[in-house]
Amino acid sequence: MTARGLIVAAPRSGAGKTTVTLGLLAALRRRGLSVQAAKAGPDYIDPAFHAAATGRPSFNLDSWAMKPSLLDALVAETASHADMLVIEGVMGLFDGIEAASRRTGSTADLAARFRLPVLLVIDVSGQSQSAAALVRGFVSHDPEVKIGGVVLNRVGSERHRKFAADAIAALGVPILGSVPRGEMIALPERHLGLVQAGEHGDLDERLDQLATIARTHLDLEAIVKLAVSPRLTEAAQVAALPPPGSRIALAQDAAFTFVYPHVLEGWRRAGAEIVPFSPLADETPPGGCDSCWLPGGYPELHAGRLAAAHKFREGLNRFAATRPVHGECGGYIVLGEVLEDVDGICHPMTGLLGHATSFAKQKPHLGYREATLLADSPIGAARSRLRGHEFHYVALVVTGNDEPLVELADGQGQRLGTSGGRRGHVTGTFFHAIAAT
């Protein structure tokens, strides 16, 4: 372990922790530091921005979905060749679900487990000295969670900054930055979060802007000094999911982007080779592979091109005749018969499973899930259990006649019924697997 770490968190979503995190990552990298980023909770989009800012893959840490030994292994391994580890929180610092102690999925769980200080980003618009009362509550709420410093965001004037900063400093909590209102650039969003990093043609320029803002308005020296070495207690090497073969064909392009880096790295460590291909480029799953994995993403944004990718569809059908094919969320949508886009236009998909989906009839499905597999599949053996999440707005308008793949429960253990489908060598589900239990 060489990296020292800290956590960037906030009292609520929308306070500016993502842009502060990106500015901090980019600025530290430009100072010559080797920076490793991570994201609390289930999230595919923010880690892609982290990777662009640091030049190295980001990873996820989830106290509900991951066993403590996996959390420790991921931190130990990914921080072993870095100077700084910066973990971006999720939602508000203490927000999670009702679950066992330190297994709630909150950012605070990670701060307590690894004994890492929290850099708290506060949106002070509409308040000044009252921000001190907020900070006082965060300081005292959990004695195992240390608030190491505060960044004031959306400051209206020097007078505004002084009122808020002086009141907070009286608590003994250092002010490590203040960002003027309108200074921090906004990143465009869509229904699942930020527009993906790979879709920004000017991402390098945006990161340069954020780095300049961080250098100008954050006390980088003090923030670096705030960081400490993570406390590790169960640093055994643990694979999140077993690899579905020794050579895995992985769909990877603008339509298929949602795959967790820790899952892929676990497969590689187990000796598997991952062979990417692009359905949007009308490529077929590479020969010699044992299985094919279609991850989540935004197939609805590319439905016409996927429907016209005849070589891909024919090649996937040939592959599925003899070898396992699995689709997660967006991949599951593409395995179905039809995808209806937001304009009501229906696009034929691969037809390897019998369901049909619609984005014109959106229905949100959001939250943690525990899945029990009803049959052997690329994500595990029958009766094995996995933890993960659902995060989609698509409606299942035709269920088809396929056998279900999983039995689901929510994060509190409430049974949700069966889900997904399986037919021959083909399986799929809206459930995103994070780790086996």
N, C-alpha and C positions, 0 to 999 in steps of 0.2 A: 504494500500500500504506500503510494507516494502522494496522492492527491489530498488536499484539505478541502473541506466542503462547507456549503451553506444551502439554505432553502429560501427561495423567493416565494412569498405567500401574500395573501391579502385578506381583509375582512369579508370580501364578497367577490363574486364574478363581476367583471367589468371595471375593476378598479385600476387596471393597467399593468397587471403583473406580467403578462406575456410580452408586451413591448418593452417594459423595463428589463425583463430577463434577456430578450434578444439584444437590446442595447448593451447590457453588461457583458454578455457572451462575446459579442463582436468587438467591444472595446478591449476586453482582456486579451483576446486573441491578437489584436493589433499591437498590444504591448509585448508580444512575444511569448505569452504564456500558452501552455498546452491545456486547453479547456475541454472538459467532458461535461455534457449536459444530460439531464434525465427529466422525465415528466412523471408526476404523481398521477396515479389513476389510469383508467383506460382511455387512451387518446392516440390516434394515428397522425393527426395533422400537426400539432405543435412540435413533436419531435423532428419532423421534416424541416421545419424552420430552424430548430436547434442545430441540426446537422449542417445546414447551409451556413450558419453563423460560426460554427466551430471547426468545420472541415472534417468531422468524424461523426459516426452514427450516434444518435441519441438513443435512449432506451427508457422503458417504463418500469415504474415501481408501484405495486398495488398491494396494500396490506390486507385487503379482503381476498383477492383472487390468488395471491402468491403465498406459499408457505414461508415462514421466517427464514428457513435455510436457503430458499431461492433468493429472497431479498438480499441476504448477506452475500451470497455468491455473486450476484449481479453487481453489487456495489464493489466488492473486492476485486473482481476481474476488470470491470470497465474503468475503475479509477486507478488501476495499478500502473498505468503509463501516462498519467496526466498530472499537471500541477494543481488544477482546480476542478472541483466537482460542483456544479450548480444545478440544483433540483428545482424545477418550476412546480409550484403547487397546483391544486385543482380546487375550483370553487372557493369558498371561504376556508380559512386555515383549519377550523375544527369541524367542517362539514363532512359527514359520512353517513353511514347507515347504522341502524341498530344491530349490533353484532357483538361478538366476544371482544373483550378488552384488547385494544391495539390491533384489532382486525376489522376496523370499520371502513377502511378505504380512504380515510382522511389524510390530509397532509400532515396534521399533527402527529398521527401514528408514526410517520417516518422521522419526524423531528425528534420524537421521544426515543424511538428505537436506536437511531444512529447518533443521538446526542449532538445533533447539528443545530447551530443557531439559525434563527429565522430573520430574514430581512423583510420587514412588513411594509408593503406598498399601500398607502392610504390615499384615497381620493378625497381631498379636503375641500372640494368645491361645495359652497353652501355652508361652510362651517369654519371656525378658526380654533379658539381655545377648547371647544368641545371635542376636538380630535384627541386631546389628552385623556379625556374620560374613556374614549374608545380604547386607546392604547393601554390605559390602566387595567381595563377589563381583560385585554388579551395577555397582558403580563401576568396577571394573577389567576387566570382561568385554569391552567394546568401547570403544576410546579415542575413537570418533566419537560415542558416545552419552553425553551428560552427565546425571548424576543431580543435579538442581538442589536437591532437598529431599525430605523424607520426611514422610508423614502416618501416624501410628500409629493403627491401627483396632482396636476391641474391646479397649481397655485396661481391666484389671480393677480398678485402684486407683491412687492417687497414687504409692505406693511402686513399683508395677509400671511405671507411666509413667516414673518417674525412672530406674530401673535401665536400661530400654531406651533412653531418650532420651540419657542420659549416655554410654552405650557407643557410640551412633551418632554423637553430637556429637564424640567424640574422633577420629573419622575426618575431620572437617572438613565433614560433610554436615549442613546445618541441619535441625532439626525444625520443620516449618511447621504442625503441628497434631497433636492427639491426641484421638480420639473414644472416649468410654467405652463399654464393652461394654453392649449393649442400647439404646444411645442412638439409633443410626442406624436409621431405620425400614426395614422390609423391604417390597419390592414383590412381589406375588403372581406366580407363574410358571405356564406350561404347557409343552407339549412342544417348542415352537419358541423358548422364551425367556420374557421377561416378558409378562404379560398386557398387551395393547396399550394405549397411552396413552389412546386414545379410548374405552376401555371403563371407565375410572375416573370415576365421577361426582364423586368428591371429589379429583380430581387437583390442583386449585389449592390445596386445604388441605394435601395432602401436600407440595407444593412449598414452601408457606410453612413447614411444619415443617422441611424439609430446609434451607431458607435460614437459619432460626433456629439450627439445629444448626451450620451452617457458620460463621455469625457468632460463635457461642459458642466453638467448638472449633478453628477454623482461623485462622491468622494471615493474614487477607486482604490486608493491606498488603504483607507480605513476598511473598506469592504473586503479587500484581500486579507488584511490582518484579522478580520472577524472570523474568517473560516478556520475550522479545526478538522482534525482527522476523524473520520467516522468511527464510531464504536461498532465492532463486529463481534458477534458471539457464536454464530453458527455458520462459518464461512465454508461449508462443504460445497463441492461442485454438484449442482442438481440441474437436470434437464427439465425444461418446462413441459414439453410434449415429446413423446417418442417419435423419431423420424419415420415417415411412411415409406420406407425403402432406402436403398443405398444411393439411388439417383432419382431426384425429384424434379419434375418439370413444373416450373413456377411461372404462371402468367404474370407479366410485369410490364405495364405501360400506363398511360393516362387513365384508362378505365379500371385498372386493377392495381391499386397502390396500398391498400390497407392490410399490411402484414407486419406483425410485431418483430422488431429486430432480435429480441431475446429468443423468440421461437426459432428463427433461422439460425442464429448462432448456436443454439442448443443442438439443432440437427447437424450442423457442421462439426461440432465437438464430438458428436456421436459417430462421426465418420461418413456422414452422408454428403453427397455432392448436389448442389442446387443448380439447375440448368434453366435460365430464364428464356422466355419466348414472348412474343407480342401478338395477341389476338387482333389488335387494331391494325397491325401490319399484315394481317392475314397469314400469320405463321401457324404451323401445326405444332403440337407437343413434340419435342425432340425425341428421336428414336433412341432406344436403349435405356429409357427411363422406366422405373418401377411403378411410379404413380404420377398423377397430375394434380396440381393444387391451383384452384382459381380463387384468389383472395377477394376481399371486399374492395370497394372503390366507388366510382361513379359511372356505372354502365349506362345509366339513363341519359347522361350527357353525350354518349357516343352510340346510342342505340342504332341509328341508321348505319353507321360503319360496321358495327358488330353483325347486324342482320345481313350486310352485304359481304361479310368475310367468309365466303363459301369454302375456301381451302381450310380455314381454321375449323369451321363447323364439321366438315367431312373428316378432317384429321382427328378431331376430338372424338367423333363417333367411332372411328376405327380403333383409337386408343382404348376407349371405354369397353370395347368388346372383349378385351382380355386383361385389362389392368385397372386398378382403382383410380377414380376421378372424384375429387371432393371440391365443393364450392362453399365458401363462407359469404353470407350476406349478398354482396354484389355478384359474387361468383355463383351463388345459389340461384339468383335471379336469372343469370345467363344460362344455367342448366335447364330452366323451364321452357315452356312452349312459347310464351308470348310476354313481351314487355310493352306496356302501354305508357307512353311518355306523358309529360304534363299537359301537352296539347291534345291529348286523346288519340294520338296516332299509335297504332299497334305495330310492333316490330317482331317478326319471328326470331326466336332464339334457338338454342341447340336442340331442344326437345328431348333431352336425355332423361328428364323428369317431367311429370305431367302437370305441374302447376302453372299458373299465369299470375303476373303481378301488374300493379297499376300505380303510377305516380300522379295520375289525374285524380285519384281517390286516395289522397294521402291519409295515413293513419300512423301516428307516432308510436313507436315501441322503444322505450328507453329504460335502461337499468341493468343492474347486475343479474346474472343468471348462473345457476348451478345445473349442469346437464348430466344426466345419466344415459349412457349410450345403450341403445336397444339392440345393437348388432355391431359386429366388427366393422371398423371403418378406418380411413387414414388418420383420424384424430384420436384413435384409441381402440381398445378391445371392448367387446360387449360387457356391460355392467360396470365398466369403469366410470369414474366421475371426474368432471372437469369444471373449472370455474372460469367465467368470462362475462360477456355482456351482450346485449342487443342494443343497437343504436341505428334505427332507420325509420323512414317515414313512408314506406311503401305499403300498399294494401295487397293482401293475397286474395285475388278475386276468383281464382279457380284453384281448388285444392288438389285436384287430380286423384288418382287411385293408388299412389305409391305408398309403401309401408313407411311409417314414421321412423325417424332416425334417433331422436332423443326424447327423453322426458325431462321437462324443465321445472325448476323452482326459482323463485326470486331470491334476493339477497337475504331475506328473513326466513327462507325455507318454505314459503307458501307455494304449494304446487300449482303450476300453470298449465298442466296437460302436456300432450305430446306435440312435437314440432319437427319440421324438416321432412326430408324424404329419402328413400333408398330404393334403387331398382338395379338389379344385377350388380355391376361393379361401381355404380354411381351413387354418391351420397351428397347431401347438401343440407344446409340449415342457415337461418338468419343469425344463429348464435356464433359469436366470435370467441374462440378459445384462447385463454390467457395461460392457463397452467392446469396440469392434472392435480387432483387432490390426494 
